[in-house]
Amino acid sequence: MGDGDAFECPDCGSSFSYGTVSCPGCGVEIEWDPVDELETEEVEVDGLTLMDPRLPAAEEPPEGGPDRVFSRFGLVWAVLTVLAFTGTVLLLNWDTWIRGEAESSIGDTQRMMIYAGAIATTAFAILTIIDLFRGGVLPQDATERRV
């Protein structure tokens, strides 16, 4: 039909652009067939496919599930953080919550377990945060390239 963006009217020869409903020269109605000698060129650059913008784009559903928040180890660290924190709070209130005593009296063994729980909670929380910054939240393109 024509080269580039200019097309010629089959009746009068005047030029017009793709998608024009009627010829600007003679007024003849123009029917566009998407298969009618219209060549599109697809170019793939770094996994991105470029197509002719004049044609309607086909919508494809996104592949895969939603972006993940944690890696497998990050999820383990997050669960361990919650468990260590819960255990530490339970140890702090053992006498009043579990034994039913009026006041809390913390002995040396209980104090050492509270310190260990606080250290474990801190360590697991740090590992969880490192996992988040290191690659927990991944963009869609990075999940496809990652081996």
C-alpha positions in Angstrom: 0.0 0.0 0.0 2.6 2.5 1.0 5.9 3.1 2.7 6.3 4.1 6.3 3.4 6.1 7.8 2.0 7.4 4.5 -0.6 5.5 2.5 -2.0 6.3 -0.9 -5.7 6.3 -1.8 -6.5 3.7 -4.5 -9.0 6.2 -6.2 -7.3 9.6 -6.2 -3.8 8.9 -5.1 -3.7 11.4 -2.2 -1.7 10.3 0.9 -3.1 9.7 4.4 -1.9 8.0 7.6 -2.8 4.7 9.1 -6.2 4.5 10.8 -7.8 7.3 8.6 -11.6 6.5 8.2 -12.0 8.3 4.8 -9.7 9.7 2.2 -9.0 13.4 2.7 -8.9 14.0 -1.1 -11.9 12.3 -2.5 -13.8 11.1 0.6 -13.8 7.4 -0.2 -14.3 5.2 2.8 -11.2 3.3 3.8 -11.4 -0.1 5.4 -8.5 -1.4 7.4 -7.9 -5.1 7.6 -5.2 -5.9 10.3 -4.0 -8.8 8.1 -4.0 -6.7 4.8 -0.3 -6.3 3.8 0.4 -4.5 7.1 3.8 -5.7 8.2 4.8 -5.4 11.8 8.3 -5.8 13.0 9.0 -7.3 16.4 12.3 -6.5 18.0 13.5 -8.2 21.2 16.0 -6.3 23.3 17.0 -7.7 26.7 13.8 -9.7 27.1 11.6 -6.7 26.1 9.6 -7.2 22.9 8.9 -4.0 20.9 6.0 -4.0 18.4 4.4 -1.5 16.0 2.5 1.0 18.2 -0.2 1.5 15.6 -1.7 -1.9 16.2 -3.8 -2.8 19.2 -1.7 -4.4 21.9 -2.7 -7.9 23.0 -3.0 -8.0 26.8 -1.4 -11.0 28.4 -2.0 -11.9 32.0 1.1 -11.6 34.2 3.1 -14.8 34.7 3.7 -16.3 38.1 2.4 -15.3 41.4 2.9 -12.1 43.4 6.3 -10.8 44.3 7.6 -12.6 47.3 8.5 -10.8 50.5 11.0 -13.2 52.1 13.3 -15.9 50.7 12.9 -19.3 52.3 15.5 -18.6 54.9 14.0 -15.2 55.5 10.7 -16.7 56.4 12.4 -19.1 58.8 14.2 -16.1 60.4 10.9 -14.2 60.7 9.1 -17.1 62.4 12.1 -17.7 64.8 12.1 -13.9 65.7 8.4 -14.1 66.7 8.9 -17.3 68.6 12.0 -16.0 70.5 10.2 -12.7 71.3 7.1 -14.6 72.6 9.3 -16.9 74.7 11.2 -14.0 76.2 7.9 -12.2 77.2 6.6 -15.5 78.6 9.8 -15.9 80.7 9.5 -12.3 82.0 6.0 -13.0 83.3 6.4 -16.7 84.2 5.6 -16.2 87.9 2.5 -14.1 87.5 1.0 -15.7 84.3 1.9 -19.4 84.8 2.3 -19.9 88.5 -0.4 -17.4 89.5 1.7 -15.6 92.1 1.0 -12.1 93.2 4.4 -10.7 92.3 7.2 -11.7 90.0 10.5 -12.9 91.4 13.2 -13.5 88.8 15.9 -15.9 89.8 19.4 -16.3 88.3 18.4 -19.1 85.9 15.3 -17.2 84.7 17.4 -14.0 84.2 20.0 -15.9 82.1 17.2 -17.4 80.0 15.6 -13.9 79.5 19.0 -12.6 78.3 19.4 -15.5 75.9 15.9 -14.9 74.6 16.6 -11.2 74.1 19.9 -12.0 72.2 18.1 -14.7 70.1 15.3 -12.3 69.2 17.8 -9.6 68.2 19.9 -12.0 66.1 16.9 -13.4 64.3 15.5 -9.9 63.7 18.8 -8.8 62.2 18.9 -11.8 59.9 15.3 -11.2 58.8 16.1 -7.5 58.0 19.3 -8.6 56.1 17.2 -11.0 54.0 14.7 -8.2 53.1 17.5 -5.9 51.9 19.4 -8.6 50.2 16.7 -9.9 47.9 13.5 -10.7 49.6 11.4 -8.3 47.6 12.2 -8.9 43.9 11.0 -7.1 40.8 9.3 -9.3 38.2 12.2 -9.2 35.8 14.8 -10.2 38.4 12.8 -13.4 39.3 13.0 -14.6 35.7 16.7 -14.0 35.4 17.7 -15.5 38.7 18.9 -19.0 38.5 
